[in-house]
Structure formats: C-alpha cells, structure tokens
C-alpha cells in the first residue's frame, strides 16, 4: 500500500475557497503560536527535509540472487534494499505501483516490487535450517542463497507492503506510520500526486529516498532543545518499556539463534550466560542481523554451526581485516573532508571516491575509523534503565545506531526492551497529549 498525504496543499485549497476566514485566522494567530509546542514543531517539518540529504536509493534487480543481495547489503552498509523490475512486469507489492520515471520525458523506467531486509534473509536461512534438520543433513546455504531475490519478498510483512510518504507529509504524520511498526518508507523527491490526501495506489517520481525510523530518531536528537519537555521524561513514565524480552544463551548455535529470531520476527536479541528466558538474566552481548550482514556469504556457511559468541568474534576479526586503506598524498583535494557520518552512510564505491579526493589522510582515516566503529557498535550491548530519560534513550540509539535498547535494572539484569517503534510512539502520544491540553487552555 502506498500512503500519500499532502496536508499543506489541502490547507492552501481551503484558504483559497474561504477568503472570508482570513480575518479570523489573523485574530487567532497568537493562539496558534501559543498552541505550537511540541506538536507544532513536528507538524511544521516535512519528511522531504529528512529524506533529501540522503544518498540515492540502494536497489537490486528482481533477477539478482539472494547471495548477490546479501553482498549488496554488505557493500552498501544498509539493512534493506528495494527490489526493482521492468515496468509492468509485476503487479507490485501489496498491489501498489511505485514507479521511477525519467526526469526529462516522464517515461516509466522501473517498478519497485518490494523491499528485502535482513529479516527476510534471516527467515530464509532459518528455513534452510529447518529443511536440513528434516532431511537429517547439513545446511546447504549455497543452494538456498542462489534463489532469485524476488522469491523471498514477503517473508516479512513490511517487505511485501511498500510504503511511500508524500514529500509534504509532516514528521508527526510520519511518526504515526513508524509508531505502528513500519520501519522504512520511500519518499519521492518530486511527487506526481501533489494534491492527493488519501491512500493512493500509484506513485511515479524521478527519484526516491529511503526514510527510516532511525532518520526520525536522529531528527529528534537534533531538535533536543525544542523537544526538551518530552525528552526530559523517563521511559517508565512514558510507558516505553516492554517487559517481555527474548534472549539467547551464549553457547547457542548461530542457526538456532536465527531460527528463534525468525520465529519472533526480531533482528536482534541480547546474549545471556544462562538459558533463553531473557528477563532477570545478565546480558553480555547483542546478536543481531547486522552480524550476519557483515559476514560474507562464503564464510557464513561453515559458521552457522558455531556459537553466537564465537561467531561474533570471527565477524569482528573479519571487519578489522577488511577496513579500507587511506590513499596516498598525491590524490586530488576537493576541499571537503568527509565526516564520520558521511563515511558511515557511504557505499564502498563512495568511500573509495572519498579516499581519492581527499589527501587529508589523518582526518579521513579518523572518519573511516569512526564509521567502522559505529558499525561494530550496532551489534554491541547498549543498555538503559527504566528511569533513563527519553532524551538519553534517543541519544544512545542515534549515537550507537541501534534499533533496540536493552533495559536493565540496578544489578544489570534484563528488565525489558525499548525499540525505535516505542520511542517514536511515545513522542507522538506526548505531542498529541500536549496539543490537546493547549487546545483546551485556549478554548477556555
């Protein structure tokens, strides 16, 4: 389903049809400013502002194998890729038509039929383990990863249902979608449906960007001063903590951990020293789909049978031995030194381009090193307390680029989990609650 909204356009149309309301609007302008608050900040900012600075959409053709797709995830350092097909070749994910058109002629060039994420690959690998167990043989991962990527679309509901957000959708409306468990959506930089204010099944644009929950969390962190009222409240007070948390034991095999994650539709679990009941246990690490993404397919096959802790050690060693080297001082200098965030968000080709356009070896080396460390931190243990503030949780999630914070008590024992979905949900609820209170105050 493609969800498109244009509230700003709808308001402009309303104003044009009712000019006699201008005086009333002028008189109430002070009241509108008084009611701005948190809700006003989130309503004023549009998703296109968050999406435009992002790099071009990472995609794979529908004929690519799952192994090639996994390598694309690794090379691009992303957790999901769009799957493209020739126009008219597929009905489309969820019946929607998400089309990319030529900016000059408007002719349709490709059709996005779905999204394949790390969760889809986890599910596929887990299925391989189930089949091997049933046949009493070893997992043949090479055979399983040779299937076309189009065959695994729909292993997770999100992959089958493509979401698009109109460029003029407010951050507050975007948070409504993301607070319901949707992790990412495509944003057309130039929408062909300027005045659509409801569900629309066809969207064609010359280019899209992938907007994620993490992008919105980073927006919240960047606007901490404006949102300090809600960010200063505790996770416990806001009801952001889930008491139930699934964990895996340190000695469990990778394939068994993957099966457990597939069954619970999770991309990350804490690792505990004892059994997998989770709550009340001492968490020592995080095992995530990122660990699998950062492991080349050729090495993943023999590592499925080792423990998750041993696997994490091997992946860390592989990461350390495959960091890009900084080029020599004879490179052409462009005057731009990439930041750690830029290096973190760049593809391998873009990183190489950075390396040959910047002779500032020490600065760039530090940026690349920081980016690599950020990727390693994604699978490290990041915790918080029920009494941590929302701002502290947002900072930890954005800084460490993790999608879940493990909640621990004073003794360091697992007490729950907070996801990005939870963070966005409570911010939106707080914004709407504050808006209702301000509205009542103005009305009285």
Beta strands, then each sheet from edge to edge (+ up, - down):
strand 1: 59-61
strand 2: 80-85
strand 3: 97-101
strand 4: 108-117
strand 5: 184-188
strand 6: 202-205
strand 7: 208-212
strand 8: 247-249
strand 9: 268-272
strand 10: 283-288
strand 11: 383-384
strand 12: 404-408
strand 13: 414-419
sheet 1: 1+ 2+ 4- 3+ 6+
sheet 2: 5+ 7-
sheet 3: 8+ 9+ 10-
sheet 4: 11+ 12+ 13-
end
